[in-house]
Amino acid sequence: MNQRTLRLIVFGFGGLVLILGLLTIFTRQSSTKSISINTVGTLPTLFTVSAPGTNNTIITSNGRAFVSYNYTNGQAAVLSPDTINSGLDGVDSILTSDDAHYIVFHQTLAGFGTTLKGILQNAGLDSDKGYWWVYDTQSKVFTPIKQSISNTNASVSGDSVSIIDADPNTSNPKLTTYELNNPSSASSSIAVTSSDGFFRTKNGYILTRFSEGNGSDILFTKDGVVSKKLFTNADAVAYISSTDTLFYTLADGKGNTLYAYDMGTAEQTEVASDTGGSFVQHGNVLLFTLNSNLATYDTTTKKLQQLKITDKKYADTAFTPTQALADDVAILQEGDSMYLAGNGTKVPQAVSSYDESVTVGTNQVEISYNEDEDAFLITLDATNTEAEKEAVYQKLRDDGLNPDLLDIRFTVFTAPNVTL
């Protein structure tokens, strides 16, 4: 074999290695497929506090009742009694069970004369404090779960909810679980040394605790007494029970890198680098920002996909995901505005101005939209409240608006009894 032949063989082998290497890189990059999102619409502010329902719905509160909105056909359904003084105007957090049978919510303070305040008073509870509640959509019953100032650190899993809060006796964190079909008493409770957040797992709890460095310490405990430290200076972002997988981010040389950690096998897999700081979950799918774009990761198929917004009006908008509703439907935020993004989705009719009136009996009811409050501010006569309320609803419907999806704040006026 002469040297020229040898050089050709070596060059051919080296070229084959180079081609295979480039092909491997191309295959890895092209495995991240794109899903086009062709519809983005602005949502009313009442959807700022909401949760996924079933069958393509979002559950929120309009201040008077809980409402389910179907984002594929634009229809709404009222889930709880629509009353002026329900007390649902102070809801600042909503969670739902998997089948949306139960709505778990946090109420900052039940106002005077409201339904929720009456329930607290009848139960002998301090009605001047904030509470976690559960609402049964079938029996139409509201039940207070636990007094809590904070609307954070609660998690629904199956038909139970776990809440972490300070133990009034020790001031240390206490993690308590309640069954949603009987939330009046705790089904289990453990004390934890300290925790800034948690996830329930199949066999215990994942706790996060601020560390002195960047991020948090991530620990696992079964009983709150013995804890195993899993990671340091990381941020736990999600736990998906169906695959028993913890997702966490770690600031390293590749940017904010997202990892998947199998709680059963302790196997760790890098999912993506240069991810954003907001992660939301829907079923087995995790939605987050990747290289300033939106992306999803399916924990079952282990597929990473980019969501490409093709709506030209929003193509260059830097959105932050706040809620994942389906594989290709999400609620996004940009500044103070909320958006619904998806294919074939519908958003409620927007209101920019409205100033009308309706006559009920001898009284004229003014129906005015306040842009600063993004709400309708309406005064009703105490002697004819329900009739006037229904007349207002009908007027709004006649004008193409759905009152179930509007923040309507009623004030009841009682005329003074003047004796001459």
Sequence and secondary structure as in RCSB ss.txt:
>XXXX:A:sequence
MNQRTLRLIVFGFGGLVLILGLLTIFTRQSSTKSISINTVGTLPTLFTVSAPGTNNTIITSNGRAFVSYNYTNGQ
AAVLSPDTINSGLDGVDSILTSDDAHYIVFHQTLAGFGTTLKGILQNAGLDSDKGYWWVYDTQSKVFTPIKQSIS
NTNASVSGDSVSIIDADPNTSNPKLTTYELNNPSSASSSIAVTSSDGFFRTKNGYILTRFSEGNGSDILFTKDGV
VSKKLFTNADAVAYISSTDTLFYTLADGKGNTLYAYDMGTAEQTEVASDTGGSFVQHGNVLLFTLNSNLATYDTT
TKKLQQLKITDKKYADTAFTPTQALADDVAILQEGDSMYLAGNGTKVPQAVSSYDESVTVGTNQVEISYNEDEDA
FLITLDATNTEAEKEAVYQKLRDDGLNPDLLDIRFTVFTAPNVTL
>XXXX:A:secstr
  HHHHHHHHHHHHHHHHHHHHHHHHHHHHTSEEEEE EEEEE GGGGSEEE SSSEEEEE SSSEEEEETTT  
EEE S   TT SGGGEEEEEE TTSSEEEEEES   TT HHHHHHHHTT  TTS EEEEEETTTTEEEEEEE S 
S SEEEETTEEEEEEE TTT SEEEEEEETTEEEEEEEEEE S  SEEEE SSSEEEEEE SSSSEEEEEESSSS
SEEEEEEEEEEEEEEGGGTEEEEEEEETTEEEEEEEETTT  EEEEESSEEEEEEEETTEEEEEETTEEEEEETT
TTEEEEEEE  TTTTT   EEEEEEETTEEEEEETTEEEEEESS       S  EEEEEETTEEEEEEEETTTTE
EEEEEEGGGHHHHHHHHHHHHHHTT  GGGS EEEEEE       
